[in-house]
């Protein structure tokens, strides 16, 4: 398949900068996810890779070939849209055949490819059905089939599961990942759903306000967020944040919460903000009878073996993931503690994670 490189890529619409200068390498055969909230620039980035938008500046390389200003039809890239973009007056077989006919393939080769793709996607029984009669999930399979049948260098997918219900979306996540493993295709996938990104991506680029904030494996991004935004956007529930004062003496790794000292795995050599933020994942917090932050339980979400408590404290609301055996009723007073070595300190001025010997930052 193909390697895709973005070099200093930028897109502006008059005075509005949709995508700031971005550098990114999407590796051959990789399932790469562009993740971020609505309006962050991820779809614009995808459309530039596809050739549907021209960049204001920078380069796009496909297998080391500069395709920055080539038309979409000249890039050998398949695009799968959120709303399928199928021809409703044609049956499934004709939809699958259409891109191959446009490329001048012989009828025998077209039939061979359709047979292979329909078997791969398990849509053989739908070949003679009209697209307008299909369910959303079957339409999505046909849209994927029409992209796959071309055997392009790369697949670009713009929130392809966004119109499906939650149960079927989860099933299609597994199907897409299995399909990727079967055909070994370079895939760039856009979504605002971090659960989709974490379950499917080999690597993820988190975007916000036109910038790529961080990229890496799902595990690295979850465990080592580089900014407070990434910590809050990745994770379900999101990371908890406690405002803290750090020791005046430089290179100390002690923080003070409610008069208690905690040792954390970061020494403070960044900006001398009077208040920083301690980020802690819900599963790294727990209830205790000893020292801790006092709070009141006002929410409890049952999740089988676990449950998520929402606890109101003087520092704000915390989400705490606990065993379902923990007896904490709504309205009860509790104390919260956490595992200091799992915490991350974010600079109160820049919102960036403060560099430490455990967390390597670029």
Helices and strands as residue ranges (DSSP letters): E 4-13, E 16-26, E 31-36, H 42-50, E 57-62, E 65-66, G 72-74, E 77-80, H 92-102, H 107-121, G 124-126, G 131-133, H 136-148, E 154-158, H 166-183, E 186-191, H 194-200, E 203-208, E 211-216, H 218-223, H 228-233, E 240-246, E 254-257, E 260-263, E 276-280, G 282-284, E 285-287, E 293-303, E 306-313, E 316-323, E 333-338, G 340-342, E 344-346
